[in-house]
Amino acid sequence: QVQLVESGGGLVQAGGSLRLSCAASGRTFSMYAMGWFRQAPGKERDVVAAISRSGGMTYYADSVKGRFTISRDNAKNTVFLQMNSLKPEDTAVYYCAAGGGFSHLKNAYNYWGQGTQVTVSS
């Protein structure tokens, strides 16, 4: 069982930056691939980025490539999402998730956080 708690969301102007964090409970964090997903009102929950257990592999949605960076610190049981050059279309609730294998697919992830709101004003 893994419990995930996101933090770092907020309101930012277009062009600004935010850094999301997701703290995981338990001693087996390094056994899980991690992902960040987002869901805007009335839309599906979509992948933003994913990272393998060791951090050696990463995946980014086309819409965030070159602007967002996913990273993890296995010693601190934490995964991060650095978001730069934010756009109004990045506005959504952002969720972190843990799963057994590196994937960009929602159904590969078993554990989800409660989400953190990111709002980008124009």
C-alpha positions as YAML, in Angstrom:
chain: A
units: angstrom
residues:
- id: 1
  name: GLN
  ca: [0.00, 0.00, 0.00]
- id: 2
  name: VAL
  ca: [1.28, 3.46, -0.92]
- id: 3
  name: GLN
  ca: [-0.24, 6.74, 0.15]
- id: 4
  name: LEU
  ca: [0.50, 9.80, -1.96]
- id: 5
  name: VAL
  ca: [0.16, 13.45, -1.01]
- id: 6
  name: GLU
  ca: [0.64, 16.21, -3.58]
- id: 7
  name: SER
  ca: [1.59, 19.77, -2.79]
- id: 8
  name: GLY
  ca: [2.82, 22.89, -4.57]
- id: 9
  name: GLY
  ca: [-0.21, 23.82, -6.63]
- id: 10
  name: GLY
  ca: [-1.55, 27.33, -6.80]
- id: 11
  name: LEU
  ca: [-2.36, 30.33, -8.96]
- id: 12
  name: VAL
  ca: [0.30, 31.62, -11.33]
- id: 13
  name: GLN
  ca: [0.39, 33.97, -14.28]
- id: 14
  name: ALA
  ca: [1.06, 32.70, -17.77]
- id: 15
  name: GLY
  ca: [4.78, 32.29, -18.32]
- id: 16
  name: GLY
  ca: [5.40, 31.55, -14.67]
- id: 17
  name: SER
  ca: [6.62, 28.41, -12.94]
- id: 18
  name: LEU
  ca: [5.47, 26.01, -10.26]
- id: 19
  name: ARG
  ca: [7.05, 22.94, -8.70]
- id: 20
  name: LEU
  ca: [4.74, 20.16, -7.62]
- id: 21
  name: SER
  ca: [5.82, 17.59, -5.07]
- id: 22
  name: CYS
  ca: [4.33, 14.22, -4.24]
- id: 23
  name: ALA
  ca: [5.36, 12.57, -1.00]
- id: 24
  name: ALA
  ca: [4.86, 8.83, -0.69]
- id: 25
  name: SER
  ca: [4.48, 6.80, 2.46]
- id: 26
  name: GLY
  ca: [6.06, 3.41, 2.97]
- id: 27
  name: ARG
  ca: [9.49, 1.95, 2.49]
- id: 28
  name: THR
  ca: [9.01, 0.63, -1.04]
- id: 29
  name: PHE
  ca: [8.81, 3.88, -3.01]
- id: 30
  name: SER
  ca: [11.73, 2.89, -5.22]
- id: 31
  name: MET
  ca: [9.77, -0.17, -6.37]
- id: 32
  name: TYR
  ca: [7.16, 2.00, -8.09]
- id: 33
  name: ALA
  ca: [7.13, 3.86, -11.34]
- id: 34
  name: MET
  ca: [5.55, 7.26, -10.84]
- id: 35
  name: GLY
  ca: [3.37, 9.43, -12.99]
- id: 36
  name: TRP
  ca: [1.80, 12.85, -13.03]
- id: 37
  name: PHE
  ca: [-1.64, 13.21, -14.56]
- id: 38
  name: ARG
  ca: [-3.99, 16.15, -14.88]
- id: 39
  name: GLN
  ca: [-7.70, 16.66, -15.28]
- id: 40
  name: ALA
  ca: [-9.39, 19.83, -16.41]
- id: 41
  name: PRO
  ca: [-13.13, 20.39, -15.84]
- id: 42
  name: GLY
  ca: [-15.18, 18.30, -18.22]
- id: 43
  name: LYS
  ca: [-12.16, 16.49, -19.61]
- id: 44
  name: GLU
  ca: [-10.50, 13.13, -19.20]
- id: 45
  name: ARG
  ca: [-7.60, 12.60, -16.83]
- id: 46
  name: ASP
  ca: [-4.52, 12.58, -19.06]
- id: 47
  name: VAL
  ca: [-0.89, 11.77, -18.51]
- id: 48
  name: VAL
  ca: [1.53, 14.66, -18.11]
- id: 49
  name: ALA
  ca: [4.78, 12.81, -17.36]
- id: 50
  name: ALA
  ca: [6.06, 9.51, -16.02]
- id: 51
  name: ILE
  ca: [9.32, 8.28, -14.55]
- id: 52
  name: SER
  ca: [10.73, 4.81, -14.05]
- id: 53
  name: ARG
  ca: [11.68, 3.30, -10.70]
- id: 54
  name: SER
  ca: [15.31, 4.40, -10.94]
- id: 55
  name: GLY
  ca: [14.58, 7.67, -12.70]
- id: 56
  name: GLY
  ca: [16.50, 6.51, -15.76]
- id: 57
  name: MET
  ca: [13.52, 6.70, -18.09]
- id: 58
  name: THR
  ca: [11.01, 9.50, -18.47]
- id: 59
  name: TYR
  ca: [7.97, 10.18, -20.63]
- id: 60
  name: TYR
  ca: [6.29, 13.48, -21.43]
- id: 61
  name: ALA
  ca: [3.05, 14.34, -23.12]
- id: 62
  name: ASP
  ca: [3.68, 16.32, -26.30]
- id: 63
  name: SER
  ca: [1.88, 19.31, -24.82]
- id: 64
  name: VAL
  ca: [4.46, 19.71, -22.03]
- id: 65
  name: LYS
  ca: [7.71, 18.61, -23.66]
- id: 66
  name: GLY
  ca: [10.43, 21.18, -23.16]
- id: 67
  name: ARG
  ca: [8.47, 22.96, -20.41]
- id: 68
  name: PHE
  ca: [7.93, 20.35, -17.67]
- id: 69
  name: THR
  ca: [10.47, 18.10, -15.97]
- id: 70
  name: ILE
  ca: [9.70, 15.07, -13.84]
- id: 71
  name: SER
  ca: [12.23, 13.85, -11.31]
- id: 72
  name: ARG
  ca: [12.33, 11.72, -8.18]
- id: 73
  name: ASP
  ca: [14.34, 11.39, -5.00]
- id: 74
  name: ASN
  ca: [14.06, 7.81, -3.81]
- id: 75
  name: ALA
  ca: [15.87, 8.61, -0.56]
- id: 76
  name: LYS
  ca: [13.12, 11.10, 0.28]
- id: 77
  name: ASN
  ca: [10.19, 9.12, -1.19]
- id: 78
  name: THR
  ca: [9.25, 12.08, -3.32]
- id: 79
  name: VAL
  ca: [8.52, 12.76, -6.97]
- id: 80
  name: PHE
  ca: [8.56, 16.24, -8.45]
- id: 81
  name: LEU
  ca: [7.11, 18.03, -11.44]
- id: 82
  name: GLN
  ca: [8.85, 21.25, -12.38]
- id: 83
  name: MET
  ca: [6.54, 23.28, -14.59]
- id: 84
  name: ASN
  ca: [7.94, 26.24, -16.51]
- id: 85
  name: SER
  ca: [6.47, 28.56, -19.14]
- id: 86
  name: LEU
  ca: [3.00, 27.77, -17.88]
- id: 87
  name: LYS
  ca: [0.02, 28.40, -20.14]
- id: 88
  name: PRO
  ca: [-3.67, 28.89, -19.31]
- id: 89
  name: GLU
  ca: [-4.35, 25.50, -20.92]
- id: 90
  name: ASP
  ca: [-2.21, 23.89, -18.20]
- id: 91
  name: THR
  ca: [-4.95, 24.73, -15.70]
- id: 92
  name: ALA
  ca: [-6.15, 21.49, -14.11]
- id: 93
  name: VAL
  ca: [-6.07, 19.35, -11.02]
- id: 94
  name: TYR
  ca: [-2.74, 17.53, -11.01]
- id: 95
  name: TYR
  ca: [-2.50, 14.02, -9.59]
- id: 96
  name: CYS
  ca: [0.50, 11.87, -8.86]
- id: 97
  name: ALA
  ca: [0.23, 8.11, -9.17]
- id: 98
  name: ALA
  ca: [2.30, 5.02, -8.40]
- id: 99
  name: GLY
  ca: [2.36, 1.85, -10.42]
- id: 100
  name: GLY
  ca: [4.26, -1.37, -10.92]
- id: 101
  name: GLY
  ca: [5.66, -0.56, -14.34]
- id: 102
  name: PHE
  ca: [6.81, 2.45, -16.32]
- id: 103
  name: SER
  ca: [3.86, 3.54, -18.45]
- id: 104
  name: HIS
  ca: [1.96, 6.55, -19.74]
- id: 105
  name: LEU
  ca: [-1.37, 4.74, -19.36]
- id: 106
  name: LYS
  ca: [-3.73, 5.50, -16.46]
- id: 107
  name: ASN
  ca: [-4.64, 1.87, -15.89]
- id: 108
  name: ALA
  ca: [-1.00, 1.00, -15.17]
- id: 109
  name: TYR
  ca: [-1.19, 2.98, -11.93]
- id: 110
  name: ASN
  ca: [-2.68, 1.50, -8.78]
- id: 111
  name: TYR
  ca: [-2.31, 4.31, -6.26]
- id: 112
  name: TRP
  ca: [-3.38, 7.93, -6.62]
- id: 113
  name: GLY
  ca: [-3.05, 11.10, -4.60]
- id: 114
  name: GLN
  ca: [-5.91, 13.47, -3.88]
- id: 115
  name: GLY
  ca: [-4.75, 16.06, -6.40]
- id: 116
  name: THR
  ca: [-3.57, 19.64, -6.27]
- id: 117
  name: GLN
  ca: [-5.10, 22.52, -8.22]
- id: 118
  name: VAL
  ca: [-2.97, 24.46, -10.69]
- id: 119
  name: THR
  ca: [-4.51, 27.58, -12.16]
- id: 120
  name: VAL
  ca: [-2.72, 29.64, -14.80]
- id: 121
  name: SER
  ca: [-4.14, 33.08, -15.50]
- id: 122
  name: SER
  ca: [-3.70, 34.83, -18.82]
...
